């Protein structure tokens, strides 16, 4: 039984690492390259105009972004608790803290997936409303990048959840 748990958890960790390396990182690189090219006073002015024109959507975006940031902080806390749990399990042979951190990791990944999805859906709807009024290439590019960032974040959270499940199985 122990061998089966170790094999399953190691396969989950390997699949999670492969997802990080081959699916997440190339998309992150594309999004960051685009953001470096576009970040300018024009972008900030455009964002300010959009906030004035669509205040209701801006409030929804702000709320979902804040909830997503809290889930991301929970993710960081669960990783820190996991590091402490590794120390405790190696020195005192107590895996309780590791179990708690793995469960926190899985919960924060699921919350992060849901909230980031709602955040990007609101942004996509907003950009589509803007595109109905005007055919601006800048808005089309922003829409593509928002969709791309949602995809890479989804892969990232799935990989982290797989690692959390592997930690729960192995302990």
Secondary structure, DSSP 8 states (H G I E B T S, - for coil): -HHHHHHHHHHHHHHHHHHIIIIIHHHHHHHHHHHHHH-SHHHHHHHHHHHHH-HHHHHHHHHHHHHHHHHHHHHHHHHHHHHHHHHHHHHH---HHHHHHHHHHHHHHHHHHHHHHHHHHHHHHHHHHHHHH---HHHHHHHHHHHHHHHHHHHHHHHHHHHHHHHHHH-
